[in-house]
Amino acid sequence: MSIQIIYQDEYVVAVNKPQGLLSVPGLGPDKQDCLISRLVKMIPDAKVVHRLDCYTSGIMLFAIGIEMQRALSRIFHDRKIKKQYIALVKQWLEENEGVIKFPMRCDIDNRPHQIVDYEHGKSATTFWQVLQREDETVRLLLKPHTGRTHQLRVHCTAMGYPIIGDGLYGKDEVKQPRMLLHADNLLFEHPVTNKEMHLFAECEF
């Protein structure tokens, strides 16, 4: 499986992560193949600054060198980077746009499950917009303001409409070939050149 590089300079590299590939190594010898392990074979000084779920496809941004890793990590921490995702669900609300604010935390008795918890959860905000309504699916644009683990998947499920193909939170009777969630846009200010960066990876579904 080849790596599709979307953008590269001497400081950062952006890759279109295929679905089904881990972002970073997992536990066990069968989970060592991942995007960063493949990328460092091409760019030895590539460093992780954020992650996508294994079954989510789309843009992942990597730093080149430890100083740039710190700089990009700060941008993510300060929420100065805008991420957009495409998702398909079977049904949705009648409205065409809105915001979801369900606080979340890890279900410590059922990892890696995340759950909505109004008492102990951390704030989580997702802006959404309906892009297209078909007979059997609705195409959504999702813009997470926060970056909680599994945020988009949990928020859609909590609304009553899990993302199609989500085997962890959804209850699809028909097995889907993949989870229909894709990170298609990334907007941020380059920490060295100060240039406005708008990176795009076309959705596969």
N, C-alpha and C positions, 0 to 999 in steps of 0.2 A: 504494500500500500504506500504509494508515493506521497510526499508532503507538498501541498500546494501553498507556496508562499505568496501572500497578497501584497506585502510591502516589506522592504528591507533597506536600512541605511546602516551606518556604523554604530548606531545607538540602540535601535529597536528592530524587531522583526515581528510581522503579523502573519499568522498561518490560518488557513481554513481547516479546522479540525474535523475529520470525518466522524460520523456517529459510530458508536461501538468501540472507540479507542479511548483508553484512559488518558487523562491529562498528565498525571504524574504516577509513579509506581505505586502499586497497592501492596497488600500483605501477601506473601507467598510467591514462589517462583513462577507461577502461571500468570502473575499480574505485574511483571517487570516490563513488558512491552508497553510503551506509552508514547505520547507525543513528544515530551521533553527528551526521552531517551533516544528517539529517532532524530530529533532536531540537533542535539549536541554532536551527532556524527557529522553533521554538515556545518554547524556553527558551534565550535567547542565551548565558547564562553556564554552561550544562551542561558538565561535564568528565568525561572517562573515568577510571575507577579500576580496571576489570578488563575482560576480554573473554570472549566466547563464540566458538567456531568458527563459521564461516559457516553450516554445515549443522546446527548445534545450535540448537534453539529454547529459549525460556524466559527466566527473570528475569535482567535486567542492571541493576545499580545504578549510578547516576551522581551525581556531586557537583554542587552548584550553587555555583560560586565556587571560587577557587584555595585558600582556607584549608580549605574542606570537602574538597577533593580530597586535600590532604595528610593530613587526619584520617582519611578513609576508606581511603586507600592504606596508612596505618599499621595499620589494623585488618586489612586483607587480608594485609599483610606479617607481622604477628604471629599470624596464623591464629586471630583472634578472631571470625571469621565462619564460620558453618556452612552448607555448600551441599549440596543433595540433588538427585539426578538420577534420572530414569526412563529405562531402556534396554530394548530388546527384542533378544534373541539367539535363534538357532535351537535351541541346546542349552546346557546348563550342567551343573555338577557335581551329584552326588546330594545333597550337603549343602545346607542352607537358608540358611546365613550364614557369613561368614568375612572374611578380610582378605587383600589382595594387596599384596606389598611387592617390587616390581621396580624397581631404580634405573634412571633414564632419562637420555638426553642426545639432543641433535640429531644426526642423521646428516648431517654437514657435506658429504658428497659427494652427498646426495640430499635436499636441502631441499624441502619443509618436514617431511619424514619425521623422526619421533622413534623411537629404538630403545632396547631394554633393554641396559644395559651395566653389569655388576657391578663392573668395574674403574674406569671413569671416570664413570659415571652419578651423578646426584644422587638422593638418597633420594626415593621416591615411594610413598605409602601410600593405598590405597583400601579402605574398608569396604563390604561388599556384603551384600545380603539378597534372597532369592527372594520375590517378591510373589505370583506366580501362574505355574503351569505349564499350558500348553496342549498340544495335540497336536503343533503345529509351532513353537511359540515359548515362550520363558521371559521373563517380565517381571521385571526387576531393579530394586532400589533401590540406587543407588551414592552413597556419601558420601566424597568425596575429602578426605583430611586435608591433603595438599599440593596445590599448584596448578600442576603441570608442564604444559607445552604438550602437548595431545592425550593427557593422562594416562589418562582413562577409556577412550579408544579403544585406546590401546596396551596397557593392562592387560588389557582383555577379549580382545584379539587374542593376547596372550602366554599367556593361559589356554587358548587354542585355540578361543575362541568370539567372533569379532568381532561388533561391533554391526551389526545388519541395516541395509543401505543405506550402509555406510561404504565409499565408493569408493576411499579411500586405503589403508586397512589390510585391508579385507575382500576376499573373492573371490566375491561374489555372481554367479552365472551369470545370474540374472534381475535386470534393472535395477529398483531400487526408486525410487519417486517422491521419497523423502527418506531421510536418515539418522534412525533411530529412537532419538534421544537428546534429552532435554528436561530443562532445569533447572527443577524445579517448586517448590523451597522454598529460602528464604534466611532465616537467623536471625542477628541481630546486635544489639548494644546501640547505640542511636542516640548518636552522639558529642556531641550538644548536649543533648538532653532526657534522656539516660540511660535511655530507655524501651526495653524489650525488643521488638524488631521481628521479626515473623514474617510474611514476605511469601510469597504463593502464586500460582502461575500454572498453571492446569489443563493437564494433558497432552493433546495433540491426538490421540494414538494409543492 
